[in-house]
Amino acid sequence: MAETTAVNDQVTDSISQVNTEVLGDAPAIAMGNLLVTTGQALSLAALNATNAQQQNNMTAQATTAMGIATLYSINTATTGVSTSDLLKLLAKK
C-alpha cells in the first residue's frame, strides 16, 4: 500500500496499480511491435523480389522479341552467297 498522504488511499492505490500494469504490459507490447515490424519487413522483401522477377521477365521477353526480329531481318540470300563464297575459298586451299 502507498504512503499515507492527504490524498484518498483508494486513489493512490488505483494509480499504483495502473502504473504496475503499464510496466507489466511493456515487454509484451514491445515484442508485439517487434513482430509486426519484422512481418512488414519480410512482406516488403517478398514484394520487392516479386517486382524484380516481373521486371526481369519483361526484359527477357523484350530481348527475345528483338532477337527474333533480328533473325527474321537477316536476308537469307545474302547468307547463302556468303556461305558459298566461303566454301569456295576453303576448297581452293
Secondary structure, DSSP 8 states (H G I E B T S, - for coil): -----SS-HHHHHHHHHHHHHHHHHHHHHHHHHHHHHHHHHHHHHHHHHHHHHHHHHHHHHHHHHHHHHHHHHS-HHHHHHHHHHHHHHHHH-
